[in-house]
Amino acid sequence: MTNHNPARKLILFDMDGTLIRVGLAHREGVRLALQEVYGIEPVINPQAYQGETGPNILRMQCRARGLSPEVIEAGLPAAIQIQSRTTLAVLPEDLTAAVLPGAVSLLEALRQGGHVLALVTGTVSFTARPLLERARLWDYFPVCACGDEGRERVDLVHLAIARAVGLWQIQPSLDSLVVIGDSPRDIEAGKAVEARMVAVATGAHPTELLAKHGPDTMLPDLGDLKAALHAILGHDAEATV
């Protein structure tokens, strides 16, 4: 990724469903936000919305109920605040039990190997940081791009790359960029920037569905450190293990 270490990679991780599992709390936040701000009842389909940004989930729910764009956008700031506040309120202060198997070992191995880690999540920034802090994962991600910072997931991927370039003065090449996520939207965003795409079946989508979207590698989870490193780093994995 740099002239000094061509094997160094920029690795972009999704959060919920990939590193931690807090989807039920997110859905409760959406439910309360829609009720209080728009007066509507949501129909939550985890597969339909996973990988989408938090604000877009609210927009999609409102459009499905026939609300006008003007009404939706006018209520969005208040709805996002309610969603965030509710999500954090229903979750415990210690979220280490919500961390998915293998996530910590993988992040530690990648960091020790000198790779650059960044977070790309549809969760808004004032929710994402407390969640990662409670899960003891925040320190792994000096670069984050969150759901309130771009309209679509691919926008967040581009933002994370730009921030990593600015922070570390790196110039990622196509063979040094990796995206890891658990939804078709993660796969599509990774492909849009021509990254190596690693999909994990720890979210709402089964392996068979994710495979149809053509990730470079499919993993059932991150529990097998050697397999995860090989999926992410390829032949360079041996130097990290």
C-alpha positions, 0 to 999 in steps of 0.5 A: 500500500506504500512504497515501503510495504507493498503488502500493507492493506487498507481493510474496511469493516462493516460493524453490525452483523460483521463485528458485533450483533445489536440489530434488535436494538437498532430496530427498536430505535427505528420503531420508536422514531417512526412512531414519535416523529411520523406517527406510523408503524414500521414493518421491519424486515432485517434482510431488506434493510441490512447494509443500508444507512440508518437515515435511509432506513427511516426514509424507506419506511416513510416512503412505503407509507406514502409520506412525501419527501418534504415531510420525511426530510423535515422530520429526519433530524429528530427521528435520527436522534430518537433512534440513536437515543433508543438504541443506546438506552436499550443496550447494556453498558458492556457490549463485549458479549455482543462481539461476534466470534473471532472479531477481536483476534482478527482485528488484533492480528491485522493491526499487529501485521501493520495493516490499516483498519477503517470502519464503514457503517450505516449506523450514524456517528453518534451511535456507532462510537458509543457502541464500539466503545462499549464493545471495546473495539473503538481503538481499532478504528482511527478512521470511521465513515458513518451513516450520517456522513453519506447517502449511500454505502458506497459514498461511505466507502469512498469517504473512509478511503479518503480519510485513510489516505489523509491520515496515513498519507497512503495511496491504496492500489486495487490489490491492497483494498479489502471490504468486509461485510455481511450484506449484499449492499456491502458486497456491492459497495466493495465491488464499486471501488474494485476492492477485494470483497470478503462476505461473512454470514453472521448477519441476516443473510444466509450464505447462499444469498450472499454468494449470489452477489459474487464476493471474492470470498465467503466465510461462515464467520470470523471464528477461524483466524487462519481462514479469515486472514487468508481470505483478507490477505491472500498469500500475504496471510502467512506473514501475519499468522 
